[in-house]
Amino acid sequence: MDVANSVKLPPTVDATLAMLGSADYVADRSLATAVHLALHLNRPLFLEGEAGVGKTEIAKVLATALRRRLIRLQCYEGLDVASAVYEWDYARQMIEIRLAEAAEEDRGEIESTIFSDRFLIKRPLLQALEQDIAGPPVLLIDELDRTDEPFEAFLLEILSDFQVTIPEIGTIRAEHPPIVIITSNRTREIHDALKRRCFYYWVDYPTAAREMEILKRKAPGAAEHLTRQVVGFVQKLRDMDLFKLPGIAETIDWTEALMQLDVLELTPQAINDTLGVLLKYQDDIARIQGSEAARLLDQIKAEAAAAA
């Protein structure tokens, strides 16, 4: 579709990988393949994985790289149609009814007036079905696992046919389907009926090499020596049985915090002082602080010396 300011979809997997990289998202080829297929086959992409591994960022990057509008539906327990799809502006409708009654307008005419687009409050899912001059928007349905199963069932119509049925108006269909990214932290299982309508990809923690590349892009001011130590330490933590393993977001935050404190090389003291940036639970912090942090740091330095 040729529209003003639009960017064409990348024609190949390599081009998709390059597009993600141009927006500073370091992806592996398998993820780029999943994104490429979702874009060209008009299927939602269901991204599952631990918190902080970059699932939500995919939608943001696609919106930026393709110059599309990003519409985000942040999920939570109790999310309903009124908050996710649409609701009527009852206050304005009541005012309109009273004005029409004062003017002695026909009852049927009043009803057709108040149930019109003018009084419809459009929420994210309905907004995503509307046409946009820049092309179909990117719809991010974030942390779907936080919602209830009834809301999942409601999503089936949208993900199958990209349409919403409003009893007072009828069925609203998207002329061109939005680009849909669904994320889940897997706090509960998502129903198979919804997964079948999507392409699926598990977003895992990055390898050391990929995490190094991410830090070079996201924290370019960090010295390479410090970056290697940070990545080595975080990779060691991910091999441990912690309540919450640090994600990529925490690695970036920790690197920036160390830079702010003018730390040029990891020391046990620097680690102990900043563990709250990297770990989010007191039990995990208490386990790592002190001798365990020093032990892990010694391992990292020994491995670096052996490699050199």
SEKEVO-231723 format. One record per atom (N, C-alpha, C): chain; x negated, z, y; atom name. Coordinates in steps of 0.2 Angstrom, whole numbers, plus 5000, padded with zeros to 4 digits. Atoms other than C-alpha are relative to their C-alpha. Layout:
% SEKEVO-231723
- A X Z Y CA
...
***
This chain:
% SEKEVO-231723
- A 4996 5000 4994 N
- A 5000 5000 5000 CA
- A 4996 5000 5006 C
- A 5004 5000 4994 N
- A 4993 4995 5017 CA
- A 5003 5003 5005 C
- A 4997 4997 4995 N
- A 4997 5007 5030 CA
- A 4994 5002 5005 C
- A 5005 4998 4995 N
- A 4988 5013 5046 CA
- A 4996 5006 4998 C
- A 5004 4994 5001 N
- A 4973 5024 5044 CA
- A 4999 5002 4993 C
- A 5001 4998 5007 N
- A 4974 5024 5025 CA
- A 4993 4998 4997 C
- A 5006 5001 5003 N
- A 4959 5024 5014 CA
- A 5002 4998 4993 C
- A 4998 5002 5006 N
- A 4960 5014 4998 CA
- A 4997 5004 4994 C
- A 5002 4996 5006 N
- A 4959 5023 4981 CA
- A 4993 4997 4997 C
- A 5007 5002 5003 N
- A 4941 5022 4973 CA
- A 5002 4996 4994 C
- A 4998 5005 5006 N
- A 4942 5007 4961 CA
- A 4997 5002 4993 C
- A 5003 4998 5006 N
- A 4930 5015 4948 CA
- A 4999 5008 4999 C
- A 5002 4993 5001 N
- A 4925 5032 4941 CA
- A 4994 5002 5004 C
- A 5006 4999 4996 N
- A 4908 5030 4949 CA
- A 5002 5001 5008 C
- A 4998 5000 4993 N
- A 4917 5027 4966 CA
- A 5003 5006 5001 C
- A 4996 4994 4999 N
- A 4928 5042 4963 CA
- A 4995 5006 5001 C
- A 5006 4995 4999 N
- A 4912 5053 4960 CA
- A 4997 5000 5006 C
- A 5003 5001 4994 N
- A 4904 5046 4975 CA
- A 5005 5002 5006 C
- A 4995 4998 4994 N
- A 4920 5049 4986 CA
- A 5000 5008 5000 C
- A 5000 4993 5000 N
- A 4920 5067 4980 CA
- A 4994 5003 5003 C
- A 5006 4998 4997 N
- A 4902 5069 4984 CA
- A 4999 4999 5007 C
- A 5001 5001 4993 N
- A 4904 5062 5001 CA
- A 5004 5005 5004 C
- A 4996 4994 4997 N
- A 4916 5077 5005 CA
- A 4997 5006 4998 C
- A 5004 4994 5002 N
- A 4902 5089 4998 CA
- A 5004 5003 4994 C
- A 4998 4997 5007 N
- A 4911 5092 4981 CA
- A 4996 4997 4995 C
- A 5004 5002 5006 N
- A 4899 5091 4967 CA
- A 5003 5001 4994 C
- A 4997 5000 5006 N
- A 4908 5086 4952 CA
- A 4996 4997 4994 C
- A 5003 5004 5005 N
- A 4903 5080 4935 CA
- A 5004 4994 4998 C
- A 4997 5006 5001 N
- A 4908 5064 4928 CA
- A 5007 5001 4996 C
- A 4994 4999 5003 N
- A 4922 5070 4917 CA
- A 5005 5002 5004 C
- A 4995 4999 4995 N
- A 4931 5078 4931 CA
- A 5002 4994 5005 C
- A 4998 5006 4996 N
- A 4929 5063 4942 CA
- A 5004 4995 4996 C
- A 4995 5004 5004 N
- A 4937 5053 4927 CA
- A 5007 5002 5000 C
- A 4993 4998 5000 N
- A 4952 5064 4927 CA
- A 5003 4999 5007 C
- A 4997 5001 4993 N
- A 4954 5063 4946 CA
- A 5001 4992 5000 C
- A 4999 5007 4999 N
- A 4952 5044 4945 CA
- A 5006 4997 4996 C
- A 4994 5002 5004 N
- A 4965 5042 4931 CA
- A 5007 5002 5004 C
- A 4994 4998 4997 N
- A 4977 5053 4940 CA
- A 5002 4996 5007 C
- A 4999 5004 4994 N
- A 4975 5043 4956 CA
- A 5004 4993 4999 C
- A 4998 5007 5002 N
- A 4978 5026 4948 CA
- A 5006 5000 4996 C
- A 4995 5000 5004 N
- A 4991 5031 4936 CA
- A 5006 5004 5002 C
- A 4994 4996 4996 N
- A 5002 5041 4948 CA
- A 5002 5006 4995 C
- A 4999 4994 5004 N
- A 5001 5057 4936 CA
- A 4998 5006 5004 C
- A 5002 4993 4998 N
- A 5000 5075 4942 CA
- A 4993 5002 4996 C
- A 5006 4998 5004 N
- A 4983 5082 4938 CA
- A 5000 5008 5000 C
- A 4999 4993 5001 N
- A 4984 5100 4931 CA
- A 4993 5003 4999 C
- A 5007 4997 5000 N
- A 4968 5110 4934 CA
- A 5000 5007 4998 C
- A 4999 4993 5002 N
- A 4966 5126 4925 CA
- A 4992 5003 4999 C
- A 5007 4997 5001 N
- A 4951 5138 4925 CA
- A 5000 5007 5004 C
- A 5000 4993 4997 N
- A 4945 5155 4932 CA
- A 5000 4999 5007 C
- A 5000 5000 4993 N
- A 4947 5159 4950 CA
- A 4993 4999 5003 C
- A 5006 5001 4996 N
- A 4934 5153 4962 CA
- A 4995 4994 4997 C
- A 5004 5005 5003 N
- A 4928 5138 4952 CA
- A 5001 4993 5003 C
- A 4999 5006 4996 N
- A 4934 5125 4964 CA
- A 5006 4995 4999 C
- A 4994 5004 5002 N
- A 4951 5119 4958 CA
- A 5004 4998 5007 C
- A 4996 5001 4994 N
- A 4960 5121 4975 CA
- A 4996 4995 5004 C
- A 5005 5005 4995 N
- A 4945 5112 4984 CA
- A 5001 4993 4998 C
- A 4999 5007 5002 N
- A 4949 5096 4974 CA
- A 5005 4997 5004 C
- A 4995 5003 4996 N
- A 4965 5094 4983 CA
- A 4998 4999 5008 C
- A 5003 5000 4993 N
- A 4957 5098 5000 CA
- A 4995 4994 5001 C
- A 5005 5006 4999 N
- A 4943 5085 4997 CA
- A 5004 4994 4999 C
- A 4997 5006 5001 N
- A 4955 5072 4991 CA
- A 5004 4998 5007 C
- A 4996 5001 4994 N
- A 4966 5074 5007 CA
- A 4995 4998 5006 C
- A 5005 5002 4995 N
- A 4950 5073 5018 CA
- A 4997 4993 4999 C
- A 5003 5007 5001 N
- A 4942 5058 5009 CA
- A 5004 4994 5001 C
- A 4995 5005 5000 N
- A 4958 5048 5008 CA
- A 5004 5000 5006 C
- A 4996 5000 4994 N
- A 4964 5053 5025 CA
- A 5007 5001 4999 C
- A 4993 4999 5002 N
- A 4980 5059 5018 CA
- A 5002 5007 5003 C
- A 4997 4993 4998 N
- A 4991 5074 5024 CA
- A 5000 5004 4994 C
- A 5000 4995 5006 N
- A 4988 5089 5013 CA
- A 5006 5005 5001 C
- A 4994 4995 5000 N
- A 5004 5099 5009 CA
- A 4999 5005 4994 C
- A 5002 4995 5005 N
- A 5001 5115 5000 CA
- A 5006 5005 4999 C
- A 4995 4995 5002 N
- A 5014 5126 4991 CA
- A 4996 5005 4996 C
- A 5003 4994 5003 N
- A 5006 5143 4987 CA
- A 5005 5004 4996 C
- A 4995 4997 5005 N
- A 5015 5150 4972 CA
- A 4999 5008 5000 C
- A 4999 4993 5001 N
- A 5020 5168 4970 CA
- A 5006 5002 4996 C
- A 4995 4998 5004 N
- A 5031 5178 4959 CA
- A 5007 5001 5004 C
- A 4994 5000 4997 N
- A 5049 5176 4964 CA
- A 5001 4993 5005 C
- A 5000 5006 4997 N
- A 5046 5159 4972 CA
- A 5007 4996 4998 C
- A 4994 5003 5001 N
- A 5063 5150 4974 CA
- A 5001 4993 5003 C
- A 4998 5007 4997 N
- A 5071 5133 4979 CA
- A 5000 5000 5008 C
- A 4999 5000 4992 N
- A 5074 5139 4997 CA
- A 4993 5000 5003 C
- A 5007 4999 4998 N
- A 5055 5143 4999 CA
- A 4996 4994 4999 C
- A 5005 5006 5002 N
- A 5048 5128 4990 CA
- A 5003 4993 5001 C
- A 4998 5006 4999 N
- A 5060 5114 4992 CA
- A 5004 4999 5007 C
- A 4996 5000 4993 N
- A 5074 5116 5006 CA
- A 5004 5005 5000 C
- A 4994 4995 4999 N
- A 5087 5127 5013 CA
- A 5003 4997 5007 C
- A 4996 5002 4994 N
- A 5100 5124 5026 CA
- A 4999 5005 5006 C
- A 5000 4996 4994 N
- A 5099 5131 5044 CA
- A 5006 5003 5002 C
- A 4993 4997 4999 N
- A 5114 5142 5043 CA
- A 5002 5002 5007 C
- A 4999 4998 4993 N
- A 5112 5149 5061 CA
- A 5003 4994 5004 C
- A 4998 5006 4996 N
- A 5113 5132 5068 CA
- A 5006 4997 4998 C
- A 4993 5003 5002 N
- A 5127 5126 5057 CA
- A 5006 5004 5002 C
- A 4994 4996 4998 N
- A 5138 5141 5062 CA
- A 5001 4998 5007 C
- A 4999 5002 4993 N
- A 5135 5136 5080 CA
- A 5003 4994 5001 C
- A 4997 5007 5000 N
- A 5139 5118 5077 CA
- A 5008 5001 4998 C
- A 4993 5000 5002 N
- A 5155 5123 5068 CA
- A 5005 5003 5005 C
- A 4996 4997 4995 N
- A 5161 5134 5082 CA
- A 5001 4995 5006 C
- A 4999 5005 4994 N
- A 5158 5121 5095 CA
- A 5004 4994 4998 C
- A 4995 5005 5002 N
- A 5167 5108 5084 CA
- A 5007 5002 5000 C
- A 4993 4998 5000 N
- A 5182 5119 5082 CA
- A 5002 5001 5007 C
- A 4998 4999 4993 N
- A 5182 5123 5100 CA
- A 5003 4993 5003 C
- A 4998 5007 4998 N
- A 5183 5104 5103 CA
- A 5005 4997 4996 C
- A 4995 5002 5005 N
- A 5196 5103 5089 CA
- A 4998 4993 4996 C
- A 5002 5006 5004 N
- A 5186 5090 5079 CA
- A 5003 5001 4993 C
- A 4998 5000 5006 N
- A 5192 5085 5062 CA
- A 4996 5004 4995 C
- A 5004 4996 5005 N
- A 5187 5096 5047 CA
- A 4995 4996 4996 C
- A 5004 5005 5004 N
- A 5180 5082 5037 CA
- A 4994 4998 5004 C
- A 5005 5003 4996 N
- A 5170 5076 5051 CA
- A 4995 5006 5002 C
- A 5004 4994 4999 N
- A 5163 5094 5054 CA
- A 4995 5001 4994 C
- A 5003 4999 5006 N
- A 5158 5095 5036 CA
- A 4994 4995 4999 C
- A 5005 5005 5001 N
- A 5149 5079 5036 CA
- A 4994 5000 5005 C
- A 5005 5000 4995 N
- A 5140 5083 5052 CA
- A 4995 5006 4998 C
- A 5004 4994 5001 N
- A 5133 5101 5047 CA
- A 4996 4999 4993 C
- A 5004 5002 5006 N
- A 5127 5094 5030 CA
- A 4996 4994 5001 C
- A 5004 5006 4999 N
- A 5115 5081 5037 CA
- A 4993 5002 5001 C
- A 5007 4999 4999 N
- A 5097 5079 5039 CA
- A 4998 5005 5006 C
- A 5001 4997 4994 N
- A 5098 5087 5056 CA
- A 4999 5008 4999 C
- A 5000 4993 5001 N
- A 5101 5104 5049 CA
- A 4997 5002 4993 C
- A 5004 4999 5007 N
- A 5090 5103 5033 CA
- A 4993 5002 5002 C
- A 5007 4997 5000 N
- A 5074 5114 5033 CA
- A 4996 4998 4994 C
- A 5003 5003 5005 N
- A 5062 5104 5023 CA
- A 4993 5004 4998 C
- A 5006 4996 5002 N
- A 5049 5115 5013 CA
- A 4995 4995 4996 C
- A 5006 5005 5002 N
- A 5033 5108 5005 CA
- A 5002 4995 4994 C
- A 4999 5005 5005 N
- A 5040 5099 4989 CA
- A 5005 4995 5003 C
- A 4996 5005 4997 N
- A 5053 5090 4999 CA
- A 4996 4996 5005 C
- A 5005 5003 4995 N
- A 5040 5086 5013 CA
- A 4996 4995 4996 C
- A 5005 5004 5004 N
- A 5029 5078 4999 CA
- A 5003 4994 4998 C
- A 4996 5006 5002 N
- A 5043 5065 4995 CA
- A 5001 4996 5006 C
- A 4999 5004 4994 N
- A 5044 5059 5013 CA
- A 4994 4995 5001 C
- A 5005 5005 4999 N
- A 5035 5043 5018 CA
- A 4995 5002 5006 C
- A 5005 4998 4995 N
- A 5019 5045 5029 CA
- A 4996 4994 5002 C
- A 5004 5006 4998 N
- A 5010 5032 5039 CA
- A 4993 4999 4997 C
- A 5006 5000 5003 N
- A 4994 5037 5032 CA
- A 5000 4999 4992 C
- A 5000 5000 5007 N
- A 5000 5035 5014 CA
- A 5003 5006 4997 C
- A 4998 4994 5003 N
- A 5007 5047 5001 CA
- A 4996 5006 5001 C
- A 5004 4994 4999 N
- A 5002 5064 5004 CA
- A 4997 5003 4994 C
- A 5002 4996 5006 N
- A 4992 5076 4993 CA
- A 5004 5006 5000 C
- A 4996 4994 5001 N
- A 5003 5089 4986 CA
- A 4996 5005 4996 C
- A 5004 4995 5004 N
- A 4994 5105 4981 CA
- A 5005 5005 4998 C
- A 4996 4994 5002 N
- A 5004 5117 4970 CA
- A 4995 5005 4997 C
- A 5006 4996 5001 N
- A 4992 5131 4970 CA
- A 5002 5007 4996 C
- A 4999 4994 5004 N
- A 4992 5145 4957 CA
- A 5007 5000 4997 C
- A 4994 5000 5003 N
- A 5007 5140 4947 CA
- A 5002 5005 4995 C
- A 4999 4995 5005 N
- A 5004 5153 4934 CA
- A 5003 5007 5003 C
- A 4997 4994 4997 N
- A 5010 5166 4947 CA
- A 5008 5000 5001 C
- A 4993 5001 5000 N
- A 5028 5159 4947 CA
- A 5003 5002 4994 C
- A 4996 4999 5006 N
- A 5042 5162 4935 CA
- A 5002 4994 4996 C
- A 4999 5005 5004 N
- A 5047 5151 4921 CA
- A 5006 4995 5003 C
- A 4994 5005 4997 N
- A 5064 5145 4930 CA
- A 4997 4996 5005 C
- A 5002 5005 4995 N
- A 5054 5138 4944 CA
- A 4996 4994 4997 C
- A 5003 5006 5004 N
- A 5043 5128 4931 CA
- A 5005 4995 4998 C
- A 4995 5004 5002 N
- A 5059 5121 4925 CA
- A 5002 4996 5005 C
- A 4998 5003 4994 N
- A 5064 5116 4942 CA
- A 4995 4994 5002 C
- A 5005 5004 4999 N
- A 5048 5107 4944 CA
- A 5000 4993 4996 C
- A 5000 5006 5004 N
- A 5051 5095 4930 CA
- A 5003 4994 5003 C
- A 4997 5006 4996 N
- A 5063 5084 4940 CA
- A 4995 4997 5004 C
- A 5005 5003 4995 N
- A 5050 5082 4953 CA
- A 4994 4996 4997 C
- A 5006 5003 5003 N
- A 5035 5079 4942 CA
- A 5002 4994 4995 C
- A 4998 5005 5004 N
- A 5045 5067 4931 CA
- A 5002 4993 5004 C
- A 4997 5005 4996 N
- A 5054 5056 4944 CA
- A 4998 5000 5007 C
- A 5001 4999 4993 N
- A 5047 5062 4960 CA
- A 5006 4999 5005 C
- A 4994 5000 4997 N
- A 5064 5066 4966 CA
- A 5003 5007 5000 C
- A 4996 4993 4999 N
- A 5075 5081 4972 CA
- A 5007 4998 5001 C
- A 4992 5001 4999 N
- A 5094 5082 4971 CA
- A 5002 5006 5004 C
- A 4997 4995 4996 N
- A 5102 5091 4985 CA
- A 5008 4999 4999 C
- A 4993 5001 5002 N
- A 5121 5094 4980 CA
- A 5004 4997 5006 C
- A 4997 5002 4994 N
- A 5127 5091 4998 CA
- A 4999 4993 5003 C
- A 5003 5007 4998 N
- A 5117 5075 5001 CA
- A 4999 4995 4995 C
- A 5002 5004 5005 N
- A 5112 5068 4985 CA
- A 4993 5000 4998 C
- A 5007 5000 5003 N
- A 5096 5063 4977 CA
- A 4995 4996 5005 C
- A 5006 5003 4995 N
- A 5080 5060 4988 CA
- A 4994 4998 4995 C
- A 5005 5002 5004 N
- A 5067 5050 4980 CA
- A 4994 4998 5004 C
- A 5006 5002 4996 N
- A 5049 5046 4985 CA
- A 4999 4993 4999 C
- A 5001 5007 5001 N
- A 5046 5028 4988 CA
- A 4993 4999 4997 C
- A 5006 5000 5003 N
- A 5028 5031 4984 CA
- A 4998 5007 4998 C
- A 5002 4993 5002 N
- A 5023 5046 4973 CA
- A 4995 5003 5004 C
- A 5006 4997 4997 N
- A 5012 5059 4981 CA
- A 4995 5001 4995 C
- A 5006 4998 5004 N
- A 4995 5064 4974 CA
- A 5001 5007 4999 C
- A 4999 4993 5002 N
- A 4999 5080 4965 CA
- A 4994 5003 4996 C
- A 5005 4996 5003 N
- A 4986 5093 4961 CA
- A 5003 5007 4998 C
- A 4998 4994 5002 N
- A 4992 5108 4951 CA
- A 4995 5005 4998 C
- A 5005 4996 5002 N
- A 4981 5123 4949 CA
- A 5003 5006 4996 C
- A 4998 4994 5004 N
- A 4982 5138 4937 CA
- A 4994 5004 4998 C
- A 5005 4996 5002 N
- A 4971 5153 4934 CA
- A 5001 5003 4993 C
- A 4999 4998 5007 N
- A 4978 5156 4917 CA
- A 5002 5007 4999 C
- A 4997 4993 5001 N
- A 4986 5173 4920 CA
- A 5005 5000 4995 C
- A 4995 5001 5005 N
- A 5000 5166 4909 CA
- A 5000 4993 4998 C
- A 4999 5006 5002 N
- A 5003 5151 4899 CA
- A 5005 4996 5004 C
- A 4995 5005 4997 N
- A 5012 5136 4908 CA
- A 5003 4996 4994 C
- A 4996 5003 5006 N
- A 5026 5128 4897 CA
- A 4997 4993 4999 C
- A 5003 5006 5002 N
- A 5021 5113 4887 CA
- A 5004 4994 5003 C
- A 4996 5005 4997 N
- A 5036 5103 4895 CA
- A 4997 4998 5007 C
- A 5003 5001 4993 N
- A 5027 5104 4912 CA
- A 4993 4996 4999 C
- A 5007 5003 5001 N
- A 5009 5100 4905 CA
- A 5001 4993 4998 C
- A 5000 5007 5003 N
- A 5015 5085 4896 CA
- A 5001 4995 5006 C
- A 5000 5005 4994 N
- A 5019 5077 4913 CA
- A 4994 4999 5004 C
- A 5006 5000 4996 N
- A 5002 5080 4919 CA
- A 4994 4997 4996 C
- A 5006 5000 5003 N
- A 4984 5075 4915 CA
- A 4997 5007 5001 C
- A 5003 4993 5000 N
- A 4974 5091 4911 CA
- A 4993 5000 5000 C
- A 5007 4999 5000 N
- A 4957 5097 4915 CA
- A 4998 5007 5001 C
- A 5003 4993 5000 N
- A 4948 5113 4912 CA
- A 4994 5000 5005 C
- A 5006 5000 4995 N
- A 4937 5117 4927 CA
- A 4996 5006 4998 C
- A 5004 4994 5003 N
- A 4923 5128 4920 CA
- A 4995 5002 5006 C
- A 5005 4998 4995 N
- A 4909 5137 4929 CA
- A 4994 4995 5000 C
- A 5005 5006 5000 N
- A 4895 5125 4934 CA
- A 4994 5002 4997 C
- A 5007 4999 5002 N
- A 4878 5123 4926 CA
- A 4996 5002 5005 C
- A 5005 4998 4995 N
- A 4863 5130 4935 CA
- A 4998 4994 5004 C
- A 5002 5005 4996 N
- A 4858 5113 4941 CA
- A 5006 4998 5004 C
- A 4995 5002 4995 N
- A 4875 5109 4948 CA
- A 5002 5005 5005 C
- A 5000 4994 4995 N
- A 4876 5126 4956 CA
- A 4995 4999 5005 C
- A 5005 5001 4995 N
- A 4860 5122 4964 CA
- A 5002 4995 5005 C
- A 4998 5006 4996 N
- A 4866 5106 4971 CA
- A 5006 5002 5005 C
- A 4995 4997 4996 N
- A 4882 5115 4977 CA
- A 4997 5004 5006 C
- A 5003 4995 4995 N
- A 4872 5128 4987 CA
- A 4996 4995 5005 C
- A 5004 5004 4996 N
- A 4861 5114 4994 CA
- A 5005 4997 5005 C
- A 4995 5004 4995 N
- A 4877 5106 5002 CA
- A 5004 5006 5004 C
- A 4996 4995 4997 N
- A 4886 5122 5006 CA
- A 4996 5005 5004 C
- A 5004 4996 4996 N
- A 4872 5133 5012 CA
- A 4993 4997 5001 C
- A 5006 5004 4999 N
- A 4859 5121 5017 CA
- A 4994 5003 5003 C
- A 5005 4996 4997 N
- A 4849 5134 5027 CA
- A 4996 5004 4996 C
- A 5003 4995 5005 N
- A 4844 5144 5012 CA
- A 4994 4997 4997 C
- A 5006 5003 5003 N
- A 4826 5142 5006 CA
- A 5001 4999 4993 C
- A 4999 5002 5007 N
- A 4825 5134 4989 CA
- A 4998 5005 4995 C
- A 5002 4994 5004 N
- A 4816 5149 4982 CA
- A 5005 5005 4999 C
- A 4995 4996 5000 N
- A 4830 5160 4987 CA
- A 5006 4997 4996 C
- A 4994 5003 5003 N
- A 4843 5148 4981 CA
- A 4999 5000 4992 C
- A 5001 5000 5008 N
- A 4835 5147 4963 CA
- A 5001 5007 4998 C
- A 4999 4993 5002 N
- A 4835 5166 4962 CA
- A 5007 5002 5000 C
- A 4993 4999 5000 N
- A 4853 5167 4967 CA
- A 5003 4997 4995 C
- A 4997 5004 5005 N
- A 4858 5154 4955 CA
- A 4999 5003 4993 C
- A 5002 4997 5006 N
- A 4848 5162 4941 CA
- A 5003 5007 4999 C
- A 4997 4994 5000 N
- A 4855 5179 4945 CA
- A 5008 4999 4998 C
- A 4993 5001 5001 N
- A 4873 5173 4945 CA
- A 5001 4997 4993 C
- A 4999 5003 5007 N
- A 4871 5163 4929 CA
- A 4999 5006 4995 C
- A 5000 4994 5004 N
- A 4865 5179 4921 CA
- A 5006 5004 4999 C
- A 4994 4996 4999 N
- A 4880 5188 4927 CA
- A 5006 4997 4995 C
- A 4995 5004 5004 N
- A 4891 5175 4919 CA
- A 5000 5001 4992 C
- A 5001 4999 5007 N
- A 4884 5179 4902 CA
- A 5002 5007 4998 C
- A 4999 4993 5002 N
- A 4889 5197 4903 CA
- A 5008 5001 5000 C
- A 4993 4999 5001 N
- A 4906 5205 4899 CA
- A 5002 5004 5006 C
- A 4997 4997 4994 N
- A 4912 5209 4916 CA
- A 5007 4999 5001 C
- A 4992 5000 4999 N
- A 4930 5212 4922 CA
- A 5001 4993 5003 C
- A 4999 5006 4997 N
- A 4928 5197 4934 CA
- A 4994 4997 5002 C
- A 5006 5003 4999 N
- A 4914 5185 4933 CA
- A 5000 4996 5007 C
- A 5000 5003 4994 N
- A 4908 5178 4950 CA
- A 5001 4992 5000 C
- A 4999 5007 5000 N
- A 4914 5160 4954 CA
- A 4995 4997 5005 C
- A 5004 5003 4995 N
- A 4906 5147 4965 CA
- A 5001 5002 5007 C
- A 4999 4997 4994 N
- A 4914 5154 4980 CA
- A 4996 5006 5002 C
- A 5004 4994 4999 N
- A 4906 5170 4978 CA
- A 4992 4999 5000 C
- A 5007 5002 4999 N
- A 4889 5162 4975 CA
- A 4998 4998 5007 C
- A 5001 5003 4993 N
- A 4891 5153 4992 CA
- A 5000 5006 5005 C
- A 5000 4994 4996 N
- A 4896 5169 5000 CA
- A 4994 5004 5000 C
- A 5006 4996 5001 N
- A 4882 5179 4993 CA
- A 4994 4997 5003 C
- A 5006 5003 4997 N
- A 4869 5166 4998 CA
- A 5000 5001 5008 C
- A 4999 4999 4993 N
- A 4876 5166 5016 CA
- A 4999 5007 5003 C
- A 5001 4993 4998 N
- A 4876 5185 5017 CA
- A 4993 5002 4999 C
- A 5007 4998 5000 N
- A 4858 5186 5011 CA
- A 4996 4996 5006 C
- A 5003 5003 4994 N
- A 4853 5173 5024 CA
- A 5001 5004 5007 C
- A 4998 4996 4994 N
- A 4862 5183 5037 CA
- A 4996 5006 5001 C
- A 5005 4994 5000 N
- A 4851 5198 5032 CA
- A 4993 4998 5000 C
- A 5007 5002 5000 N
- A 4835 5188 5033 CA
- A 4997 5001 4994 C
- A 5003 4999 5006 N
- A 4832 5190 5015 CA
- A 4997 4993 4997 C
- A 5004 5006 5002 N
- A 4819 5177 5009 CA
- A 4999 5000 4993 C
- A 5001 5000 5007 N
- A 4817 5183 4991 CA
- A 5005 5006 4998 C
- A 4996 4994 5003 N
- A 4829 5194 4980 CA
- A 4995 5006 4998 C
- A 5003 4993 5002 N
- A 4824 5212 4978 CA
- A 5005 5004 4997 C
- A 4995 4995 5002 N
- A 4833 5226 4969 CA
- A 5004 5003 5005 C
- A 4997 4997 4995 N
- A 4837 5234 4985 CA
- A 5005 4995 5004 C
- A 4996 5005 4997 N
- A 4844 5217 4993 CA
- A 5006 4999 4995 C
- A 4994 5001 5005 N
- A 4855 5215 4977 CA
- A 5005 5006 5000 C
- A 4996 4994 5000 N
- A 4861 5233 4977 CA
- A 5004 5000 5007 C
- A 4996 4999 4993 N
- A 4866 5232 4996 CA
- A 5005 4995 5001 C
- A 4995 5005 4999 N
- A 4876 5216 4994 CA
- A 5004 4998 4994 C
- A 4996 5001 5006 N
- A 4884 5217 4977 CA
- A 5007 4999 5001 C
- A 4993 5000 4998 N
- A 4901 5219 4985 CA
- A 5002 4993 5002 C
- A 4998 5007 4998 N
- A 4900 5201 4991 CA
- A 5001 4996 4994 C
- A 5000 5004 5007 N
- A 4897 5194 4973 CA
- A 5005 5003 4995 C
- A 4996 4997 5005 N
- A 4907 5206 4963 CA
- A 5006 5004 5003 C
- A 4994 4997 4996 N
- A 4925 5212 4967 CA
- A 5003 5006 4997 C
- A 4997 4994 5003 N
- A 4928 5227 4955 CA
- A 4994 5005 5000 C
- A 5005 4994 4999 N
- A 4919 5244 4957 CA
- A 4997 5001 4993 C
- A 5003 4999 5006 N
- A 4917 5245 4938 CA
- A 4994 4995 4998 C
- A 5005 5005 5001 N
- A 4907 5229 4938 CA
- A 4994 5001 5004 C
- A 5005 4998 4995 N
- A 4897 5234 4953 CA
- A 4996 5006 4997 C
- A 5003 4994 5003 N
- A 4893 5251 4945 CA
- A 4995 4998 4994 C
- A 5004 5002 5006 N
- A 4887 5243 4929 CA
- A 4994 4996 5002 C
- A 5006 5004 4998 N
- A 4875 5231 4938 CA
- A 4995 5003 5005 C
- A 5005 4996 4995 N
- A 4868 5242 4952 CA
- A 4994 5003 4997 C
- A 5006 4996 5002 N
- A 4851 5250 4950 CA
- A 4996 4996 4994 C
- A 5004 5003 5005 N
- A 4842 5247 4934 CA
- A 5002 4993 4997 C
- A 4998 5006 5003 N
- A 4852 5233 4927 CA
- A 4999 4994 5005 C
- A 5002 5005 4995 N
- A 4850 5223 4943 CA
- A 4993 4998 5000 C
- A 5007 5001 5000 N
- A 4831 5226 4942 CA
- A 4998 4996 4994 C
- A 5001 5004 5006 N
- A 4831 5220 4924 CA
- A 5001 4993 5000 C
- A 4998 5007 5000 N
- A 4840 5204 4927 CA
- A 4995 4996 5005 C
- A 5004 5004 4995 N
- A 4829 5200 4942 CA
- A 4993 4999 4997 C
- A 5007 5001 5004 N
- A 4813 5203 4931 CA
- A 5001 4994 4996 C
- A 4999 5006 5005 N
- A 4820 5191 4918 CA
- A 5000 4993 5004 C
- A 5000 5006 4996 N
- A 4823 5178 4932 CA
- A 4993 4998 5002 C
- A 5006 5001 4997 N
- A 4806 5180 4939 CA
- A 4995 4998 4994 C
- A 5004 5002 5006 N
- A 4798 5179 4921 CA
- A 5001 4993 4998 C
- A 4998 5007 5002 N
- A 4808 5163 4917 CA
- A 4997 4995 5005 C
- A 5002 5005 4995 N
- A 4803 5155 4933 CA
- A 4992 4999 5000 C
- A 5008 5001 5001 N
- A 4784 5159 4930 CA
- A 4998 4996 4994 C
- A 5001 5004 5006 N
- A 4785 5152 4913 CA
- A 5001 4993 5001 C
- A 4999 5006 4998 N
- A 4793 5137 4919 CA
- A 4995 4996 5004 C
- A 5005 5003 4996 N
- A 4780 5134 4932 CA
- A 4993 4999 4997 C
***
